[in-house]
Amino acid sequence: MGQTGKMLLVALVVAALAVSATWLYMNGYITTSYQQGYQAGYTAGQAATTAAVATPVSLTITQAATSFNHSSNVSADGSAKAGDLSLLVTITNNDNESANVVITAQNPKTGTDGIPSALEKAYFNVYAGSMSLRKYLYVDGSYTDGAAMVIDGNSVVSFYIGTEFETAPAGTFSDNQTYTLHIYVYQPNANYVQELTYTLLT
């Protein structure tokens, strides 16, 4: 090979090495930039998600009583006669801001049913309301979306949680039983749940 050929070969090798080095550098740079960009986007997304969930309003919930005695409504043969009992609930908003809440018989965060399966019948209902207005939380064998209310800042509201039996044939319920019911006070803006627990006697 002549001198000119050798010089040309050397030049080609040097150029190839330079291109390879540049590609490796750029590939590393692009990969690093992609990772940094992805991480930045992920972090921003997480921050946005966190920011979207508000801090729950401070609510103090007081139950005047916690037991529904329906022993006179359920007979030994499992039949039932109509009966309605209600217990007072008071919610105090301790903050300056208002609270949007939903009273429900299903836990909105977990999907857990608050009514035991033995009472999940078309002849048993649960409601929230006042003496003149009621919103059913469970009725005709199905759960509802619950009762929504707004509690103004630094205010107190009272309402009733009620349970009612409708006239039912023999074999529908079990006599002389004690059941546990759960009612949930949910703040959707904060995805926050407070739980009320009751017992029900048949």
Residue frames relative to the residue before (quaternion, step in Angstrom):
aa qw qx qy qz dx dy dz
M 1.0000 0.0000 0.0000 0.0000 0.00 0.00 0.00
G 0.4279 -0.7222 0.4816 0.2517 3.58 -0.87 0.90
Q 0.7111 -0.4586 0.3220 0.4246 3.49 -1.34 0.22
T 0.6473 0.5316 -0.3137 0.4473 3.53 1.01 -0.86
G 0.6457 0.5275 -0.3119 0.4555 3.57 1.03 -0.86
K 0.6471 0.5219 -0.3227 0.4526 3.57 0.97 -0.86
M 0.6573 0.5141 -0.3112 0.4548 3.55 0.95 -0.91
L 0.6412 0.5243 -0.3185 0.4610 3.57 1.05 -0.80
L 0.6435 0.5237 -0.3129 0.4623 3.58 1.02 -0.86
V 0.6485 0.5161 -0.3143 0.4629 3.56 0.94 -0.89
A 0.6486 0.5267 -0.3149 0.4503 3.55 0.98 -0.88
L 0.6533 0.5155 -0.3107 0.4592 3.58 1.01 -0.84
V 0.6441 0.5214 -0.3158 0.4622 3.58 1.00 -0.88
V 0.6569 0.5097 -0.3067 0.4633 3.56 0.93 -0.93
A 0.6540 0.5146 -0.3111 0.4591 3.58 0.97 -0.86
A 0.6458 0.5243 -0.3149 0.4570 3.57 1.01 -0.87
L 0.6526 0.5094 -0.3090 0.4681 3.56 0.97 -0.89
A 0.6445 0.5269 -0.3191 0.4530 3.55 1.00 -0.83
V 0.6517 0.5077 -0.3102 0.4705 3.57 0.99 -0.88
S 0.6478 0.5224 -0.3137 0.4572 3.59 0.97 -0.91
A 0.6645 0.5052 -0.3033 0.4596 3.55 0.91 -0.94
T 0.6489 0.5168 -0.3127 0.4626 3.55 1.00 -0.88
W 0.6519 0.5190 -0.3131 0.4555 3.59 0.96 -0.89
L 0.6602 0.5073 -0.3067 0.4613 3.56 0.93 -0.93
Y 0.6536 0.5140 -0.3128 0.4592 3.55 0.97 -0.87
M 0.6908 0.4820 -0.2791 0.4610 3.54 0.88 -1.02
N 0.6271 0.5347 -0.3384 0.4542 3.56 1.04 -0.79
G 0.6585 0.4995 -0.3000 0.4763 3.55 0.96 -0.88
Y 0.6486 0.5224 -0.3088 0.4595 3.54 1.03 -0.85
I 0.6700 0.4955 -0.2984 0.4654 3.54 0.92 -0.95
T 0.6453 0.5191 -0.3219 0.4588 3.57 0.96 -0.90
T 0.6655 0.4991 -0.2979 0.4683 3.56 0.93 -0.93
S 0.6548 0.5118 -0.3080 0.4631 3.56 0.97 -0.88
Y 0.6345 0.5267 -0.3251 0.4629 3.56 1.02 -0.81
Q 0.6663 0.5020 -0.3028 0.4609 3.54 0.92 -0.95
Q 0.6567 0.5044 -0.3135 0.4648 3.55 0.98 -0.86
G 0.6588 0.5124 -0.3033 0.4598 3.56 0.99 -0.86
Y 0.6423 0.5190 -0.3156 0.4673 3.55 0.99 -0.87
Q 0.6660 0.5071 -0.3028 0.4556 3.55 0.92 -0.96
A 0.6477 0.5172 -0.3170 0.4609 3.57 0.99 -0.86
G 0.6644 0.5010 -0.2992 0.4671 3.57 0.97 -0.87
Y 0.6442 0.5225 -0.3150 0.4612 3.56 0.99 -0.87
T 0.6608 0.5123 -0.3010 0.4585 3.55 0.94 -0.96
A 0.6512 0.5093 -0.3094 0.4699 3.57 0.99 -0.87
G 0.6450 0.5263 -0.3152 0.4557 3.57 1.02 -0.82
Q 0.6490 0.5097 -0.3128 0.4703 3.54 0.99 -0.87
A 0.6471 0.5204 -0.3157 0.4591 3.56 0.99 -0.87
A 0.6504 0.5155 -0.3122 0.4624 3.57 1.00 -0.85
T 0.6415 0.5231 -0.3182 0.4622 3.57 1.02 -0.84
T 0.6564 0.5088 -0.3021 0.4679 3.54 0.97 -0.92
A 0.6694 0.5095 -0.2990 0.4505 3.55 0.96 -0.93
A 0.6259 0.5699 -0.3370 0.4121 3.59 1.12 -0.65
V 0.6727 0.4471 -0.2905 0.5130 3.60 1.18 -0.49
A 0.3024 -0.7894 0.5106 0.1572 3.57 -0.46 1.22
T 0.5588 -0.5575 0.4850 0.3765 3.52 -1.32 0.29
P 0.4751 -0.6888 0.4533 0.3072 3.61 -0.79 0.90
V 0.4780 -0.6337 0.5260 0.3055 3.53 -1.16 0.66
S 0.4679 -0.6866 0.4821 0.2779 3.57 -1.00 0.83
L 0.0263 0.8034 -0.5898 0.0781 3.55 -0.51 1.26
T 0.1791 -0.7508 0.6263 0.1094 3.56 -0.99 0.89
I 0.1306 -0.8151 0.5638 0.0279 3.57 -0.63 1.16
T 0.0766 -0.8023 0.5920 -0.0003 3.56 -0.79 1.07
Q 0.1880 -0.7708 0.6024 0.0875 3.56 -0.87 1.03
A 0.4172 -0.7223 0.4929 0.2475 3.58 -0.70 1.08
A 0.7659 -0.0725 0.0634 0.6357 3.57 1.17 -0.69
T 0.2872 -0.7989 0.5136 0.1246 3.56 -1.18 0.46
S 0.6993 0.4540 -0.2722 0.4803 3.61 1.20 0.20
F 0.1801 -0.7505 0.6296 0.0887 3.55 -0.99 0.99
N 0.1287 -0.8054 0.5761 0.0538 3.58 -0.59 1.12
H 0.0257 0.8139 -0.5749 0.0803 3.56 -0.20 1.35
S 0.2520 0.8062 -0.5070 0.1717 3.59 1.16 0.48
S 0.6674 0.4910 -0.3104 0.4659 3.60 1.11 -0.54
N 0.6548 0.5237 -0.3107 0.4477 3.59 1.26 -0.22
V 0.7337 0.3574 -0.2110 0.5379 3.59 1.18 -0.50
S 0.2772 -0.7885 0.5342 0.1266 3.56 -0.76 1.08
A 0.6995 -0.4811 0.3347 0.4089 3.54 -1.31 0.28
D 0.6914 0.4674 -0.2866 0.4705 3.61 1.09 -0.61
G 0.5965 -0.6058 0.3523 0.3913 3.60 1.27 0.13
S 0.5052 0.6154 -0.4442 0.4107 3.56 1.25 0.13
A 0.2065 -0.7792 0.5785 0.1245 3.58 -1.25 0.27
K 0.2129 -0.7226 0.6361 0.1670 3.51 -1.25 0.55
A 0.6597 -0.5529 0.3349 0.3833 3.55 -1.14 0.63
G 0.1736 0.7721 -0.5957 0.1370 3.54 -1.00 0.89
D 0.1058 -0.8044 0.5845 -0.0055 3.56 -1.01 0.89
L 0.0348 0.7867 -0.6141 0.0518 3.57 -0.79 1.05
S 0.0409 -0.8034 0.5940 0.0129 3.57 -1.05 0.74
L 0.1775 -0.7780 0.5987 0.0683 3.54 -1.17 0.74
L 0.4834 -0.7045 0.4535 0.2535 3.54 -0.98 0.94
V 0.0746 -0.7558 0.6496 0.0337 3.54 -1.15 0.82
T 0.1000 -0.7869 0.6074 0.0425 3.57 -0.97 0.88
I 0.0998 -0.7847 0.6105 0.0397 3.56 -0.91 0.96
T 0.1483 -0.7789 0.6070 0.0536 3.55 -0.84 1.07
N 0.2511 -0.7452 0.6011 0.1424 3.56 -0.83 1.04
N 0.2267 -0.8210 0.5162 0.0896 3.57 -0.47 1.24
D 0.6574 0.5122 -0.2982 0.4653 3.59 1.27 -0.19
N 0.6042 -0.5603 0.4295 0.3695 3.54 -1.35 0.20
E 0.6952 0.4704 -0.2720 0.4705 3.58 1.12 -0.62
S 0.5384 -0.6264 0.4597 0.3263 3.55 -1.17 0.60
A 0.2774 -0.7519 0.5782 0.1529 3.56 -1.24 0.49
N 0.2318 -0.7305 0.6277 0.1366 3.54 -0.95 0.96
V 0.0445 0.8206 -0.5649 0.0739 3.58 -0.54 1.12
V 0.1943 -0.7361 0.6344 0.1335 3.51 -1.33 0.43
I 0.2341 -0.7422 0.6130 0.1362 3.57 -0.86 0.99
T 0.1039 0.8234 -0.5411 0.1361 3.57 -0.55 1.12
A 0.4252 -0.6986 0.5173 0.2520 3.56 -1.25 0.46
Q 0.6737 0.3830 -0.2934 0.5597 3.57 1.33 0.18
N 0.4570 -0.6764 0.5000 0.2891 3.58 -0.94 0.87
P 0.3639 -0.7731 0.4721 0.2168 3.64 -0.43 1.14
K 0.6603 0.5141 -0.3149 0.4479 3.59 1.14 -0.52
T 0.8029 0.2828 -0.1239 0.5099 3.58 0.96 -0.85
G 0.4182 -0.7078 0.4695 0.3220 3.58 1.19 -0.45
T 0.4144 0.7281 -0.4550 0.3018 3.58 1.30 0.12
D 0.4044 -0.7034 0.5331 0.2398 3.57 -0.95 0.91
G 0.3469 -0.7686 0.5041 0.1864 3.56 -0.91 0.90
I 0.6741 0.4517 -0.2834 0.5111 3.56 1.28 -0.20
P 0.4650 -0.6861 0.4737 0.2976 3.62 -0.78 0.94
S 0.6279 -0.5926 0.3598 0.3536 3.55 -1.07 0.79
A 0.6131 0.5717 -0.3515 0.4168 3.60 1.09 -0.64
L 0.7249 0.3889 -0.2334 0.5185 3.58 1.24 -0.42
E 0.5151 0.6333 -0.4243 0.3918 3.59 1.24 -0.05
K 0.3065 0.7383 -0.5147 0.3099 3.51 0.46 1.33
A 0.6000 -0.5717 0.4246 0.3644 3.54 -1.25 0.42
Y 0.6789 0.4904 -0.2827 0.4676 3.59 1.26 -0.32
F 0.6860 0.4198 -0.2773 0.5257 3.60 1.28 0.18
N 0.0418 -0.8161 0.5759 -0.0254 3.57 -0.87 0.99
V 0.1493 -0.7510 0.6361 0.0958 3.54 -1.28 0.54
Y 0.0031 0.8242 -0.5651 0.0371 3.57 -0.90 0.88
A 0.2173 -0.7048 0.6478 0.1908 3.53 -1.41 0.17
G 0.3436 0.7578 -0.5059 0.2274 3.58 -0.95 0.74
S 0.5331 -0.5817 0.5024 0.3536 3.50 -1.37 -0.36
M 0.7311 -0.3939 0.2919 0.4744 3.55 -1.26 -0.22
S 0.7745 0.3503 -0.1778 0.4958 3.60 1.11 -0.63
L 0.7825 0.2277 -0.1130 0.5684 3.58 1.24 -0.29
R 0.0292 0.8016 -0.5968 0.0190 3.56 -0.94 0.83
K 0.1756 -0.7469 0.6345 0.0933 3.53 -1.22 0.71
Y 0.3433 -0.7670 0.5055 0.1957 3.56 -0.61 1.12
L 0.2844 -0.7420 0.5898 0.1438 3.53 -1.05 0.92
Y 0.7568 0.0315 -0.0129 0.6527 3.53 1.28 -0.57
V 0.1827 0.7908 -0.5586 0.1709 3.58 -0.66 1.09
D 0.8473 0.1007 -0.1016 0.5115 3.56 -1.08 0.78
G 0.7214 -0.4717 0.2462 0.4432 3.56 1.01 0.83
S 0.7254 0.3927 -0.2407 0.5116 3.62 1.22 0.17
Y 0.4536 -0.6489 0.5394 0.2866 3.54 -1.24 0.60
T 0.2780 -0.7464 0.5811 0.1670 3.57 -1.16 0.64
D 0.6716 -0.4848 0.3710 0.4198 3.57 -1.33 -0.06
G 0.5608 -0.6297 0.3777 0.3826 3.57 1.24 -0.10
A 0.5179 -0.6174 0.5004 0.3165 3.53 -1.38 -0.13
A 0.2124 -0.7931 0.5626 0.0968 3.57 -0.63 1.15
M 0.0762 0.7865 -0.6107 0.0506 3.56 -1.09 0.72
V 0.3056 -0.7115 0.6003 0.2001 3.53 -1.30 0.44
I 0.1403 -0.7774 0.6102 0.0605 3.56 -0.82 1.05
D 0.3697 -0.7578 0.4947 0.2105 3.57 -0.44 1.21
G 0.6314 -0.5430 0.3964 0.3865 3.54 -1.23 0.49
N 0.8500 0.0791 -0.0921 0.5126 3.56 -1.10 0.82
S 0.5588 0.5781 -0.4078 0.4327 3.56 0.91 0.94
V 0.3158 -0.7318 0.5775 0.1765 3.53 -1.35 0.27
V 0.0398 -0.7839 0.6193 0.0219 3.58 -0.96 0.87
S 0.1393 -0.7768 0.6095 0.0760 3.54 -1.16 0.65
F 0.0800 0.7712 -0.6278 0.0688 3.54 -1.12 0.73
Y 0.4548 -0.6836 0.5028 0.2701 3.56 -1.30 0.10
I 0.2040 -0.6833 0.6778 0.1790 3.50 -1.30 0.56
G 0.0401 -0.8379 0.5437 -0.0270 3.55 -0.65 1.11
T 0.1556 -0.7474 0.6365 0.1101 3.54 -1.25 0.54
E 0.0051 -0.8144 0.5801 -0.0151 3.56 -0.96 0.80
F 0.2497 -0.7258 0.6238 0.1477 3.50 -1.18 0.76
E 0.2474 -0.7237 0.6222 0.1673 3.52 -1.15 0.71
T 0.6506 -0.4938 0.3847 0.4300 3.56 -1.23 0.31
A 0.0108 0.8227 -0.5626 0.0810 3.57 -0.63 1.17
P 0.5208 -0.6527 0.4505 0.3160 3.60 -1.09 0.65
A 0.6938 -0.4572 0.3554 0.4281 3.55 -1.32 0.25
G 0.7807 0.3396 -0.2583 0.4565 3.54 -1.13 0.75
T 0.5128 0.6581 -0.4210 0.3561 3.59 1.25 -0.02
F 0.8065 0.1314 -0.0359 0.5753 3.57 0.89 -0.97
S 0.4067 -0.6734 0.5506 0.2792 3.56 -1.35 0.02
D 0.3892 -0.7347 0.5150 0.2082 3.54 -0.84 1.01
N 0.8471 0.2112 -0.1457 0.4654 3.54 -1.34 0.47
Q 0.4714 0.6435 -0.4600 0.3900 3.57 0.90 0.98
T 0.2386 -0.7363 0.6120 0.1627 3.56 -1.30 0.46
Y 0.0734 -0.8118 0.5792 -0.0096 3.56 -0.69 1.13
T 0.3143 -0.7236 0.5820 0.1972 3.54 -1.26 0.50
L 0.1181 -0.7861 0.6058 0.0327 3.55 -0.85 1.06
H 0.1549 -0.7737 0.6076 0.0910 3.56 -1.15 0.65
I 0.0902 -0.7537 0.6501 0.0335 3.53 -1.02 0.94
Y 0.2265 -0.8098 0.5350 0.0822 3.57 -0.94 0.91
V 0.2025 -0.7292 0.6435 0.1150 3.53 -1.09 0.88
Y 0.0601 -0.8501 0.5204 -0.0537 3.54 -0.23 1.35
Q 0.1782 -0.7441 0.6351 0.1054 3.55 -1.04 0.91
P 0.3129 -0.8023 0.4732 0.1859 3.65 -0.09 1.23
N 0.6442 0.5508 -0.3362 0.4106 3.60 0.95 -0.82
A 0.7576 0.3308 -0.1752 0.5347 3.56 1.14 -0.66
N 0.3200 -0.7558 0.4971 0.2815 3.58 1.31 -0.15
Y 0.4344 0.6995 -0.4213 0.3802 3.53 1.01 0.97
V 0.1279 -0.8134 0.5672 0.0185 3.56 -0.88 1.00
Q 0.0801 -0.7350 0.6696 0.0708 3.53 -1.14 0.79
E 0.2798 -0.8099 0.5068 0.0946 3.54 -0.92 0.97
L 0.1750 -0.7410 0.6400 0.1030 3.53 -1.11 0.83
T 0.1570 -0.7999 0.5759 0.0620 3.58 -0.91 0.93
Y 0.0403 -0.7904 0.6111 -0.0144 3.55 -0.97 0.95
T 0.2611 -0.7003 0.6245 0.2267 3.52 -1.33 0.27
L 0.1317 -0.7748 0.6143 0.0707 3.55 -1.18 0.64
L 0.1906 -0.7915 0.5765 0.0701 3.55 -0.78 1.09
T 0.1470 -0.7862 0.5939 0.0872 3.58 -0.99 0.83
